[in-house]
Amino acid sequence: MRVIPIAPDAPAARAQAESCDAEDRRVPKLDLPLARREFLKGSGILMGTLAAGTALAALAPSTVWALELKSLTQAEGQTLMAMGRTLFPHKKLPDAVYALLVKDLDAKTDALPLLREGIAGLDRDAGGSFVKASAARRLVAVQAIEGLPFFNTVRGQCVTSLYDNDMAFTVFGYEGACWEKGGYITRGFQDLKWLPAPPVAASPPPYFG
């Protein structure tokens, strides 16, 4: 798998982020696992852009991304992206994140026959093209194969590929590990904005046993 980086070296960027002042609450620009729109020679190529005005577009060095596939075709990759979005729908997550799912599945050489068979089945059940089918029809097609090896392989990979990356962290507001910086108590313990504040009754009285 070859992904052409468009940002500085990841370790260098990570070191810069870790060396920032812990009291500085600004979010630094991070390396995002995207790729430059260049001529690629893989079996398939997934390409797209980040929506202007979004958090990722503001942090990424470029709004254009491209990802080369080693074994899967572009059509197969697009089908897996659509399946990933059907299984784990997030309006805020761009296609670039779902492309990471395809990248990781493409690297599973032993699973390629299973993936190709499953993709063909999805297209068949969706009336010819799973990608072009309506969201409702995609959901029915995916529900029909729930529990089968193909379904379990894709769903299992989604958990890691979709959520363990800098792009997802940025979208969901996760600032990364804080234990080495003293924990969350003094570094944003109460700054969660995307969930309602819990009632006082939700916190039990302190235990001094």
C-alpha positions in Angstrom: 0.0 0.0 0.0 1.5 3.3 -1.1 0.0 6.6 0.3 1.8 9.8 -0.8 2.0 12.1 2.2 1.2 15.8 1.7 2.3 16.9 5.2 5.6 16.8 7.0 7.0 13.6 8.5 4.5 12.2 11.1 7.1 11.6 13.9 8.3 15.2 13.6 4.8 16.6 13.7 4.0 14.4 16.7 7.1 15.6 18.5 6.1 19.2 17.8 2.6 18.6 19.1 3.9 16.9 22.3 6.3 19.7 23.0 3.6 22.4 22.9 2.7 24.2 26.1 0.2 22.2 28.0 -1.6 25.4 29.0 -2.1 26.4 25.4 -5.6 25.2 24.5 -5.3 25.9 20.8 -5.4 22.8 18.5 -2.2 22.5 16.5 -2.3 21.6 12.8 -1.6 17.9 12.7 -0.5 15.4 10.1 -3.5 13.8 8.5 -3.2 10.5 6.7 -4.2 11.9 3.3 -2.5 11.8 0.0 -1.7 14.2 -2.9 -3.6 14.0 -6.1 -0.7 12.6 -8.2 -0.4 9.9 -10.9 -0.7 6.5 -9.1 -0.2 3.1 -10.6 -2.2 0.8 -8.2 -4.9 -1.6 -9.1 -7.5 1.1 -8.0 -7.4 4.7 -6.9 -9.8 6.3 -4.4 -9.9 10.1 -4.7 -11.9 13.0 -3.2 -11.9 16.3 -1.5 -12.6 17.6 2.0 -15.5 19.9 2.4 -14.5 23.5 2.7 -15.2 25.1 6.0 -14.9 21.9 8.0 -12.5 21.2 10.9 -10.5 18.8 8.8 -10.2 21.2 5.8 -8.8 23.8 8.2 -6.2 21.5 9.6 -5.2 19.5 6.5 -2.4 20.8 4.3 -4.7 20.2 1.3 -8.4 19.5 0.7 -7.6 17.0 -2.0 -6.8 13.4 -1.2 -6.0 10.2 -3.1 -5.3 6.7 -2.0 -3.8 3.9 -4.1 -5.1 0.3 -3.7 -2.8 -2.6 -4.2 -5.3 -5.3 -5.1 -8.8 -4.0 -5.0 -10.3 -2.1 -7.9 -11.7 1.4 -7.6 -15.2 0.1 -7.9 -14.6 -2.5 -5.2 -13.1 0.2 -3.0 -16.0 2.5 -3.4 -18.4 -0.4 -2.5 -16.5 -1.1 0.7 -16.5 2.6 1.5 -20.3 2.7 1.1 -20.7 -0.4 3.2 -18.6 1.1 6.0 -20.7 4.2 5.9 -23.9 2.0 6.1 -22.5 0.1 9.1 -21.2 3.2 10.9 -22.9 6.2 9.5 -21.4 9.5 10.5 -22.3 12.6 8.6 -19.3 14.5 9.9 -16.8 11.9 8.8 -15.6 12.5 5.3 -15.0 9.9 2.7 -11.3 10.2 3.4 -11.8 8.4 6.7 -13.8 5.6 5.1 -11.1 5.3 2.5 -8.8 4.2 5.4 -11.1 1.2 5.9 -10.6 0.2 2.3 -6.8 0.7 2.6 -6.7 -1.7 5.6 -8.9 -4.3 4.0 -6.9 -4.1 0.8 -3.8 -5.1 2.8 -5.5 -8.3 3.9 -4.3 -10.6 1.1 -5.8 -13.7 2.5 -9.2 -12.1 2.7 -9.4 -10.7 -0.8 -11.4 -13.7 -2.3 -13.9 -13.3 0.6 -14.1 -9.5 0.0 -14.6 -9.8 -3.7 -17.3 -12.4 -3.3 -19.0 -10.3 -0.7 -18.8 -7.1 -2.8 -20.3 -8.9 -5.8 -23.1 -10.1 -3.5 -23.8 -6.6 -2.3 -24.1 -5.3 -5.9 -26.4 -8.1 -6.8 -28.7 -7.6 -3.8 -28.8 -3.9 -4.4 -30.0 -4.3 -8.0 -26.7 -4.0 -9.8 -24.7 -1.3 -7.9 -24.5 -1.0 -4.2 -22.8 2.4 -4.5 -25.6 3.8 -6.6 -28.4 2.3 -4.5 -30.4 4.3 -2.1 -29.4 4.4 1.6 -32.5 2.3 2.5 -31.7 -0.4 -0.1 -28.0 -0.5 1.0 -29.2 -1.0 4.6 -31.4 -3.9 3.6 -28.6 -5.5 1.6 -26.2 -5.2 4.5 -28.7 -6.5 7.1 -29.3 -9.6 4.9 -25.7 -10.7 5.3 -25.3 -9.9 9.0 -23.2 -12.5 10.8 -21.6 -13.9 7.6 -17.8 -14.0 7.3 -17.7 -11.1 4.8 -19.9 -8.9 7.1 -17.9 -9.7 10.2 -14.6 -9.0 8.4 -15.7 -5.5 7.3 -17.4 -4.6 10.5 -14.5 -5.7 12.6 -12.1 -3.6 10.6 -14.3 -0.6 10.8 -13.8 -0.3 14.5 -10.1 0.3 14.1 -9.9 2.0 10.8 -12.7 4.5 11.3 -11.9 5.6 14.8 -8.2 5.2 15.5 -6.9 8.0 13.3 -6.1 11.7 13.5 -9.0 12.7 11.2 -11.6 11.0 13.4 -10.0 12.4 16.5 -10.3 15.9 15.0 -13.9 15.4 14.0 -15.0 14.0 17.3 -13.0 16.4 19.4 -10.6 13.9 20.9 -7.4 15.7 21.9 -5.3 12.5 22.4 -3.7 11.0 25.5 -3.1 13.4 28.4 -1.7 11.1 31.1 1.9 12.1 30.3 0.8 15.8 30.6 -0.8 15.4 34.0 -4.2 13.9 33.1 -7.5 15.5 32.2 -8.3 17.2 35.5 -6.5 20.4 34.6 -6.5 20.0 30.9 -10.1 20.1 29.7 -11.9 17.7 32.0 -15.1 19.7 31.7 -14.8 21.1 28.2 -16.8 18.3 26.4 -19.2 20.2 24.1 -21.0 17.4 22.1 -22.8 15.8 25.1 -25.2 17.4 27.6 -24.0 18.1 31.1 -24.8 15.2 33.4 -27.2 15.9 36.4 -25.7 16.2 39.8 -27.5 13.0 40.8 -25.4 11.1 38.3 -22.3 11.6 40.5 -22.2 9.5 43.7 -21.0 11.0 46.9 -17.3 10.7 47.6 -16.1 7.6 49.4 -13.5 8.2 52.2 -13.6 4.6 53.5 
